[in-house]
């Protein structure tokens, strides 16, 4: 571990021990279980400049960003106090003057400059999002110059990858073991791909930190997660299986839920011959019963999705049209396209080829194996055989194009702006199905450079409609995300952006 991080951790532990010896207060501990942390999720470790580990830095109280999102997903200052667009390619940001990293270094313009420069040097998504040309620091201000107009830059600076860390203190460890010096209410003393140990930051700028010690534990088995909460081995959870919520609907627990833009969706692999058949793609969409999945399988904790964004967004579900669940229509479409069950086994064939598809997904999002099983059943009814590959190694398979349908989940508007989904998934690094449409690419570029908020919404609607009309993606459900805690735990709430789980407000009575 870099010396500065180690010194900060040692100082925090010594201060906590001194307080206990002096009898100032009884120390409090909180143990948290989650299915949302681990290598298969791409967020193991706490280095925000690596993959999606910034989510863990924000979720578990180690890192903070210049801007954050309120309950309406509107951008507000956090480590910053204000910003001003000097012109279309220049934004000046004023920083708080009372923030110290857990390393002991003051957060000033130079520290922020160093952090953001490293981010765009090594991160896979940030350079394209932020379009930073260069940065100037002056006291408690940073001025960011972009290569082109970047209207959403303030939104992007609230993305977890924008967590401000002390680059002088360095990044200790690699990937899933990485630790950093952040500005949050907690300091990590141990980090692994399956567990994080946290101590309160005695010098936190944002007020009193109420809990002294926190352990975050990763779970892949939903039954074990539920059992651990029941036995008291953990005091709070994220990612309970839906049929287990009823176990905690009593006075001993608190259930906090909120609608999010997290969406369970599929993308077709256009490099596969069978997926180049428009009728097959459309029939798959028509053969998935979204209402049944949300109401029966997810037990009402999901909302059927037409497109990338929920109806609470002006550019969400209600603004687009798509095919509905229609098994009879899907059968007719396949018949017309020449897919007929000639041997009576229930699976259609065409030119000697079975209508069999590979469905790639992963188990750490508990909804996704269930969706695969459900779709396997409903698609069989229309004559499509589904071979499910439910694996934690899904990113390798996706990157290699080893699938016909890849079903994953993402928070489509984690910055409160529609751009992210299109730049990351439709034309970006997560376009695993190699979908190509020049008009869509041009519209994404137009969205990226449009400042007017209403016009951005209109472009987002047009983009969604085009990818739906191309049958390139299908959207199944938006998530009502829930956090369940023991009744004596307060200050922990679900948030629409799916961040900010452990904060200074957390308390154990």
C-alpha positions as CSV (number, residue, x, y, z in Angstrom):
1,X,0.0,0.0,0.0
2,X,1.2,3.5,-0.8
3,X,2.6,5.2,2.3
4,X,0.1,8.0,2.3
5,X,-3.0,5.7,2.2
6,X,-1.5,3.5,4.9
7,X,-0.8,6.5,7.1
8,X,-4.4,7.7,6.7
9,X,-5.8,4.2,7.6
10,X,-3.5,3.9,10.6
11,X,-4.5,7.4,11.8
12,X,-8.2,6.5,11.5
13,X,-7.8,3.2,13.4
14,X,-5.7,4.9,16.2
15,X,-8.3,7.6,16.6
16,X,-11.2,5.2,16.7
17,X,-9.3,3.1,19.3
18,X,-8.5,6.2,21.4
19,X,-12.1,7.2,21.4
20,X,-13.1,3.7,22.6
21,X,-10.5,3.7,25.4
22,X,-11.7,7.1,26.6
23,X,-15.2,5.8,26.7
24,X,-16.6,8.6,24.5
25,X,-19.0,6.4,22.7
26,X,-19.8,2.7,22.1
27,X,-18.4,1.7,18.7
28,X,-20.9,0.7,16.1
29,X,-20.5,-1.9,13.4
30,X,-22.6,-2.6,10.3
31,X,-22.3,-5.7,8.1
32,X,-23.8,-5.3,4.6
33,X,-24.5,-8.1,2.1
34,X,-24.9,-7.4,-1.6
35,X,-25.2,-9.2,-5.0
36,X,-24.0,-6.0,-6.7
37,X,-20.3,-6.3,-6.0
38,X,-17.7,-8.7,-7.5
39,X,-15.6,-9.5,-10.5
40,X,-18.4,-10.8,-12.6
41,X,-20.1,-7.4,-12.2
42,X,-17.0,-5.5,-13.3
43,X,-16.9,-3.5,-10.1
44,X,-14.6,-5.3,-7.8
45,X,-12.1,-3.1,-6.0
46,X,-12.4,0.6,-5.4
47,X,-10.4,2.2,-8.2
48,X,-12.9,4.4,-10.1
49,X,-10.5,4.5,-13.1
50,X,-10.9,0.7,-13.6
51,X,-14.0,-0.7,-15.4
52,X,-17.1,-0.1,-13.2
53,X,-15.3,-0.1,-9.8
54,X,-16.2,3.6,-9.3
55,X,-19.7,2.2,-8.5
56,X,-18.2,0.4,-5.5
57,X,-16.3,3.5,-4.5
58,X,-19.5,5.6,-4.4
59,X,-21.8,2.9,-3.1
60,X,-19.6,2.1,-0.1
61,X,-18.8,5.6,1.0
62,X,-15.1,5.8,-0.1
63,X,-15.4,8.1,-3.1
64,X,-17.4,11.2,-4.1
65,X,-17.8,13.1,-7.3
66,X,-17.8,16.8,-8.2
67,X,-21.6,16.6,-8.8
68,X,-24.3,14.2,-7.7
69,X,-27.9,13.5,-8.5
70,X,-30.9,14.2,-6.4
71,X,-34.0,12.1,-6.0
72,X,-35.3,13.5,-9.3
73,X,-32.0,12.7,-11.1
74,X,-31.2,16.4,-11.4
75,X,-27.5,17.4,-11.1
76,X,-26.4,19.1,-7.9
77,X,-22.9,20.2,-6.7
78,X,-21.1,17.9,-4.3
79,X,-17.4,18.3,-4.1
80,X,-17.9,21.3,-6.4
81,X,-19.9,24.4,-5.5
82,X,-20.7,25.8,-8.9
83,X,-19.9,25.7,-12.6
84,X,-20.0,28.0,-15.6
85,X,-19.9,27.3,-19.3
86,X,-17.5,30.0,-20.5
87,X,-18.2,28.9,-24.0
88,X,-19.3,25.7,-25.8
89,X,-15.9,24.0,-25.2
90,X,-14.9,25.5,-21.8
91,X,-16.4,24.9,-18.4
92,X,-15.1,26.4,-15.2
93,X,-15.8,24.5,-12.0
94,X,-15.4,25.9,-8.5
95,X,-14.5,23.5,-5.7
96,X,-15.3,23.2,-2.0
97,X,-12.6,24.7,0.2
98,X,-13.1,22.3,3.1
99,X,-12.4,18.9,1.7
100,X,-9.5,16.6,2.7
101,X,-8.6,13.3,1.2
102,X,-8.3,10.3,3.6
103,X,-4.6,10.6,2.8
104,X,-4.5,14.0,4.5
105,X,-4.0,16.0,1.3
106,X,-6.3,18.9,0.7
107,X,-8.6,18.6,-2.3
108,X,-7.8,21.5,-4.6
109,X,-7.8,22.3,-8.3
110,X,-4.4,20.6,-8.8
111,X,-5.6,17.4,-7.1
112,X,-8.8,17.3,-9.2
113,X,-6.8,18.0,-12.4
114,X,-4.4,15.1,-11.6
115,X,-7.3,12.7,-11.0
116,X,-9.2,13.6,-14.1
117,X,-6.1,13.5,-16.3
118,X,-5.4,9.9,-15.1
119,X,-9.0,9.0,-15.6
120,X,-9.0,9.9,-19.3
121,X,-5.6,8.3,-19.7
122,X,-6.6,4.8,-18.6
123,X,-10.4,4.5,-18.6
124,X,-12.4,2.8,-21.3
125,X,-15.4,5.0,-21.4
126,X,-14.5,8.4,-19.9
127,X,-12.4,9.8,-22.7
128,X,-15.3,9.5,-25.3
129,X,-17.8,10.8,-22.7
130,X,-15.9,13.8,-21.5
131,X,-14.0,14.8,-24.6
132,X,-11.4,16.5,-22.5
133,X,-8.6,18.3,-24.4
134,X,-6.8,19.8,-21.4
135,X,-7.4,21.0,-17.8
136,X,-6.1,24.1,-16.0
137,X,-6.0,24.4,-12.2
138,X,-6.0,27.6,-10.1
139,X,-6.5,27.3,-6.4
140,X,-10.0,26.0,-5.8
141,X,-11.0,26.0,-9.5
142,X,-10.5,23.8,-12.5
143,X,-11.2,24.8,-16.0
144,X,-11.9,22.0,-18.5
145,X,-11.4,22.5,-22.2
146,X,-13.1,20.0,-24.4
147,X,-12.2,18.9,-27.9
148,X,-15.7,19.6,-29.1
149,X,-19.0,20.8,-27.5
150,X,-19.8,18.4,-24.6
151,X,-23.2,19.6,-23.2
152,X,-23.5,16.6,-20.8
153,X,-20.0,17.0,-19.2
154,X,-21.4,18.1,-15.9
155,X,-23.7,15.0,-15.8
156,X,-20.8,12.8,-16.7
157,X,-18.7,14.2,-13.9
158,X,-21.2,12.7,-11.5
159,X,-20.7,9.2,-13.0
160,X,-18.9,7.0,-10.5
161,X,-15.8,6.9,-12.7
162,X,-15.5,10.6,-11.8
163,X,-14.9,9.9,-8.1
164,X,-12.1,12.2,-7.1
165,X,-9.1,10.4,-5.6
166,X,-5.7,11.5,-4.5
167,X,-3.3,10.5,-7.2
168,X,-0.3,11.5,-5.1
169,X,-1.3,8.8,-2.6
170,X,-1.6,6.4,-5.6
171,X,-3.7,3.3,-6.3
172,X,-2.8,0.4,-4.1
173,X,-3.3,-3.0,-5.6
174,X,-4.6,-4.3,-8.9
175,X,-8.2,-4.6,-10.2
176,X,-10.4,-6.4,-7.6
177,X,-8.0,-5.6,-4.7
178,X,-7.4,-1.9,-5.5
179,X,-7.7,0.7,-2.8
180,X,-7.7,4.4,-3.1
181,X,-7.7,7.6,-1.0
182,X,-11.0,9.3,-1.5
183,X,-13.0,12.1,0.2
184,X,-15.9,10.0,1.5
185,X,-17.1,9.2,5.0
186,X,-15.3,5.8,5.0
187,X,-11.7,4.6,4.5
188,X,-11.1,1.1,3.2
189,X,-8.6,-0.9,5.3
190,X,-8.9,-4.1,3.3
191,X,-10.2,-4.8,-0.2
192,X,-10.7,-8.0,-2.1
193,X,-13.1,-9.1,-4.9
194,X,-15.5,-10.6,-2.3
195,X,-15.2,-8.3,0.8
196,X,-14.4,-4.8,1.8
197,X,-13.5,-3.6,5.3
198,X,-14.2,0.1,6.1
199,X,-13.4,2.4,9.0
200,X,-15.0,5.8,9.6
201,X,-13.1,8.8,8.2
202,X,-12.5,10.8,11.3
203,X,-11.8,13.9,9.2
204,X,-14.8,13.7,6.9
205,X,-15.8,17.1,5.6
206,X,-19.5,16.3,5.4
207,X,-20.4,16.0,9.0
208,X,-20.4,13.3,11.7
209,X,-20.0,9.7,10.6
210,X,-22.1,7.6,12.9
211,X,-20.9,4.0,12.3
212,X,-17.3,3.1,13.1
213,X,-16.8,-0.1,11.3
214,X,-18.4,-1.6,8.1
215,X,-17.9,-4.9,6.3
216,X,-19.3,-5.2,2.8
217,X,-19.7,-8.9,1.7
218,X,-20.4,-10.1,-1.8
219,X,-23.0,-12.8,-2.3
220,X,-23.7,-14.8,-5.5
221,X,-26.3,-17.1,-3.9
222,X,-29.6,-15.2,-3.3
223,X,-30.7,-17.9,-0.8
224,X,-27.6,-17.4,1.3
225,X,-28.1,-13.6,1.2
226,X,-31.6,-13.9,2.5
227,X,-30.6,-16.5,5.2
228,X,-27.8,-14.2,6.4
229,X,-30.2,-11.4,7.0
230,X,-32.6,-13.6,8.8
231,X,-29.9,-15.0,11.1
232,X,-28.4,-11.5,11.8
233,X,-25.0,-12.3,10.1
234,X,-25.7,-9.2,8.0
235,X,-27.8,-6.2,8.9
236,X,-28.6,-4.9,5.5
237,X,-28.9,-6.2,1.9
238,X,-29.0,-5.2,-1.7
239,X,-30.2,-7.6,-4.3
240,X,-32.7,-9.9,-2.5
241,X,-34.5,-12.4,-4.6
242,X,-38.0,-11.2,-5.3
243,X,-39.9,-14.1,-3.7
244,X,-37.9,-13.5,-0.5
245,X,-39.1,-9.9,0.2
246,X,-42.2,-11.3,1.9
247,X,-40.0,-12.8,4.6
248,X,-39.0,-9.3,5.7
249,X,-42.4,-7.5,5.6
250,X,-42.6,-7.2,9.4
251,X,-41.6,-4.8,12.2
252,X,-38.1,-6.4,12.5
253,X,-37.0,-5.0,9.1
254,X,-37.2,-1.9,6.9
255,X,-37.7,-2.2,3.1
256,X,-36.8,0.8,1.1
257,X,-37.5,0.7,-2.6
258,X,-37.3,3.2,-5.5
259,X,-37.9,3.0,-9.3
260,X,-34.7,3.2,-11.2
261,X,-33.5,3.4,-14.9
262,X,-31.8,0.0,-14.5
263,X,-33.1,-2.0,-17.4
264,X,-33.0,-5.7,-18.3
265,X,-32.5,-5.8,-22.0
266,X,-31.2,-8.0,-24.8
267,X,-29.1,-7.3,-27.8
268,X,-28.9,-9.5,-31.0
269,X,-25.6,-10.6,-32.5
270,X,-25.6,-9.3,-36.0
271,X,-22.5,-11.3,-36.8
272,X,-24.5,-14.5,-36.5
273,X,-26.3,-15.6,-39.7
274,X,-29.5,-16.6,-37.9
275,X,-29.7,-13.2,-36.2
276,X,-29.4,-11.4,-39.5
277,X,-32.9,-12.7,-40.3
278,X,-35.3,-9.8,-39.4
279,X,-38.2,-12.1,-38.9
280,X,-36.4,-14.2,-36.3
281,X,-35.4,-11.1,-34.3
282,X,-38.9,-9.7,-34.3
283,X,-40.4,-13.1,-33.5
284,X,-38.2,-13.3,-30.4
285,X,-39.4,-9.9,-29.3
286,X,-43.0,-10.9,-29.8
287,X,-42.5,-14.2,-28.0
288,X,-41.3,-12.7,-24.6
289,X,-44.1,-12.0,-22.2
290,X,-42.9,-8.9,-20.3
291,X,-46.0,-8.5,-18.2
292,X,-45.8,-12.1,-17.1
293,X,-42.2,-11.8,-16.2
294,X,-42.6,-8.6,-14.2
295,X,-45.8,-9.6,-12.4
296,X,-45.3,-13.3,-11.9
297,X,-41.5,-13.8,-11.8
298,X,-40.4,-10.5,-10.4
299,X,-43.6,-10.3,-8.2
300,X,-44.3,-6.7,-9.1
301,X,-40.8,-5.5,-8.4
302,X,-40.2,-4.8,-12.1
303,X,-42.0,-2.6,-14.6
304,X,-42.5,-3.8,-18.2
305,X,-40.2,-1.9,-20.6
306,X,-40.7,-0.8,-24.2
307,X,-37.4,1.0,-24.5
308,X,-34.3,2.1,-22.6
309,X,-35.9,4.6,-20.2
310,X,-38.8,4.3,-17.8
311,X,-42.0,6.2,-18.2
312,X,-41.0,8.7,-15.5
313,X,-38.6,10.2,-18.1
314,X,-40.1,12.5,-20.7
315,X,-38.2,10.5,-23.4
316,X,-39.1,7.1,-21.8
317,X,-41.5,4.2,-22.6
318,X,-44.5,6.3,-23.3
319,X,-42.7,8.2,-26.1
320,X,-42.0,5.1,-28.3
321,X,-43.8,2.3,-30.0
322,X,-42.7,-1.3,-30.3
323,X,-44.1,-4.8,-30.7
324,X,-46.2,-6.4,-28.0
325,X,-46.3,-10.0,-26.7
326,X,-48.1,-11.8,-29.5
327,X,-47.2,-15.5,-29.8
328,X,-49.8,-16.1,-32.6
329,X,-48.4,-13.2,-34.6
330,X,-44.8,-14.5,-34.0
331,X,-45.8,-18.0,-35.3
332,X,-47.4,-16.5,-38.4
333,X,-44.3,-14.3,-39.0
334,X,-41.9,-17.3,-38.8
335,X,-44.2,-19.4,-41.0
336,X,-44.2,-16.7,-43.7
337,X,-40.4,-16.4,-43.4
338,X,-40.1,-20.2,-44.1
339,X,-39.5,-21.4,-40.6
340,X,-41.7,-24.5,-40.3
341,X,-41.7,-27.5,-37.9
342,X,-41.4,-30.3,-40.4
343,X,-40.3,-33.2,-38.1
344,X,-42.9,-32.6,-35.3
345,X,-40.5,-32.0,-32.5
346,X,-41.9,-28.5,-31.7
347,X,-38.8,-26.6,-33.1
348,X,-39.0,-25.0,-36.5
349,X,-36.5,-25.5,-39.3
350,X,-35.5,-23.7,-42.5
351,X,-33.3,-25.1,-45.2
352,X,-32.3,-28.0,-42.8
353,X,-31.3,-25.6,-40.0
354,X,-33.0,-25.8,-36.6
355,X,-34.3,-22.5,-35.1
356,X,-32.1,-22.7,-32.1
357,X,-30.5,-19.7,-30.4
358,X,-27.8,-19.3,-27.7
359,X,-28.9,-17.0,-24.9
360,X,-26.0,-15.5,-22.9
361,X,-26.6,-14.0,-19.4
362,X,-25.2,-14.1,-15.9
363,X,-26.3,-15.1,-12.4
364,X,-25.2,-12.2,-10.2
365,X,-28.2,-10.2,-11.4
366,X,-30.7,-12.5,-9.9
367,X,-33.4,-11.5,-12.4
368,X,-31.5,-12.6,-15.4
369,X,-31.4,-16.4,-15.0
370,X,-35.1,-16.2,-14.2
371,X,-35.7,-14.2,-17.4
372,X,-33.7,-16.7,-19.4
373,X,-35.8,-19.6,-18.0
374,X,-39.0,-17.7,-18.6
375,X,-38.1,-16.7,-22.2
376,X,-36.9,-20.3,-22.9
377,X,-40.4,-21.5,-22.0
378,X,-42.4,-18.8,-24.0
379,X,-40.2,-19.0,-27.0
380,X,-40.5,-22.7,-27.2
381,X,-44.2,-22.2,-27.6
382,X,-43.6,-20.5,-30.9
383,X,-41.0,-23.0,-32.1
384,X,-37.7,-21.5,-31.0
385,X,-35.2,-23.5,-29.0
386,X,-33.2,-21.5,-26.5
387,X,-29.9,-22.8,-25.1
388,X,-29.0,-20.7,-22.0
389,X,-25.4,-19.9,-21.1
390,X,-25.8,-18.5,-17.5
391,X,-22.2,-17.7,-16.6
392,X,-20.1,-15.3,-14.4
393,X,-17.7,-15.2,-17.4
394,X,-20.3,-13.6,-19.6
395,X,-18.1,-10.6,-20.5
396,X,-15.6,-13.0,-22.1
397,X,-18.3,-14.7,-24.1
398,X,-19.8,-11.3,-25.1
399,X,-16.5,-9.8,-26.1
400,X,-15.8,-12.9,-28.3
401,X,-19.3,-12.6,-29.9
402,X,-20.1,-16.1,-28.6
403,X,-23.9,-15.7,-28.4
404,X,-27.0,-15.0,-30.5
405,X,-28.8,-13.0,-27.8
406,X,-27.0,-11.4,-24.9
407,X,-29.2,-10.3,-22.0
408,X,-27.7,-8.0,-19.4
409,X,-28.7,-5.1,-17.3
410,X,-27.5,-1.5,-17.1
411,X,-28.6,1.7,-15.5
412,X,-29.5,3.5,-18.8
413,X,-29.4,7.0,-17.4
414,X,-27.0,6.9,-14.5
415,X,-26.1,10.6,-15.1
416,X,-29.7,11.8,-15.4
417,X,-29.2,12.3,-19.1
418,X,-30.1,10.0,-22.1
419,X,-26.7,10.1,-23.8
420,X,-25.0,7.4,-21.7
421,X,-26.9,4.4,-23.0
422,X,-26.3,5.3,-26.6
423,X,-22.6,6.1,-26.3
424,X,-21.9,3.1,-24.2
425,X,-24.1,0.4,-25.6
426,X,-25.6,1.3,-28.9
427,X,-22.4,2.7,-30.6
428,X,-19.9,2.2,-27.8
429,X,-17.8,-0.6,-26.2
430,X,-20.8,-2.5,-25.0
431,X,-22.3,-2.9,-28.5
432,X,-21.4,-6.6,-28.3
433,X,-23.8,-7.5,-31.1
434,X,-22.0,-5.3,-33.6
435,X,-25.1,-3.4,-34.6
436,X,-24.4,-0.8,-37.3
437,X,-26.6,2.0,-38.6
438,X,-25.0,5.1,-39.9
439,X,-28.1,7.2,-39.2
440,X,-28.1,6.1,-35.6
441,X,-24.4,6.9,-35.3
442,X,-25.0,10.4,-36.7
443,X,-27.9,11.0,-34.3
444,X,-25.7,9.9,-31.3
445,X,-23.1,12.4,-32.4
446,X,-25.8,15.1,-32.7
447,X,-27.1,14.3,-29.2
448,X,-23.5,14.5,-27.8
449,X,-23.2,18.1,-29.1
450,X,-26.8,19.4,-28.4
451,X,-27.1,21.8,-25.4
452,X,-30.9,22.3,-25.4
453,X,-32.4,19.9,-22.9
454,X,-35.7,19.5,-24.7
455,X,-34.0,18.9,-28.0
456,X,-31.8,16.2,-26.3
457,X,-35.0,14.5,-25.2
458,X,-36.4,14.5,-28.8
459,X,-33.2,13.0,-30.2
460,X,-33.3,10.3,-27.5
461,X,-36.8,9.4,-28.5
462,X,-35.8,9.2,-32.2
463,X,-32.8,7.1,-31.4
464,X,-34.8,4.6,-29.3
465,X,-37.4,4.3,-32.1
466,X,-34.8,3.6,-34.7
467,X,-33.1,0.8,-32.8
468,X,-36.5,-0.7,-32.0
469,X,-37.5,-0.4,-35.7
470,X,-34.3,-2.2,-36.6
471,X,-35.0,-4.9,-34.0
472,X,-31.5,-4.4,-32.7
473,X,-32.3,-4.4,-29.0
474,X,-35.3,-5.5,-26.9
475,X,-36.2,-4.2,-23.5
476,X,-38.0,-6.3,-20.9
477,X,-38.1,-4.7,-17.5
478,X,-37.1,-1.6,-15.4
479,X,-36.2,-2.4,-11.9
480,X,-37.7,-1.2,-8.6
481,X,-34.5,-1.5,-6.6
482,X,-34.8,-2.4,-3.0
483,X,-32.6,-2.2,0.1
484,X,-33.6,-4.2,3.2
485,X,-32.2,-3.6,6.6
486,X,-32.8,-4.5,10.2
487,X,-35.3,-2.2,11.8
488,X,-32.6,-0.6,14.0
489,X,-30.7,0.6,11.0
490,X,-31.4,4.1,9.7
491,X,-30.1,6.5,7.1
492,X,-29.8,3.9,4.3
493,X,-32.1,4.4,1.3
494,X,-32.4,3.2,-2.3
495,X,-31.7,5.9,-4.8
496,X,-32.9,6.2,-8.4
497,X,-29.3,6.2,-9.8
498,X,-28.4,3.0,-7.9
499,X,-25.5,4.8,-6.1
500,X,-25.0,6.3,-2.6
501,X,-25.8,3.2,-0.5
502,X,-23.5,3.8,2.4
503,X,-23.2,7.4,3.5
504,X,-22.5,9.4,6.6
505,X,-26.2,9.2,7.5
506,X,-26.1,5.4,8.1
507,X,-26.7,4.6,11.8
508,X,-27.3,1.5,13.9
509,X,-29.4,2.2,17.0
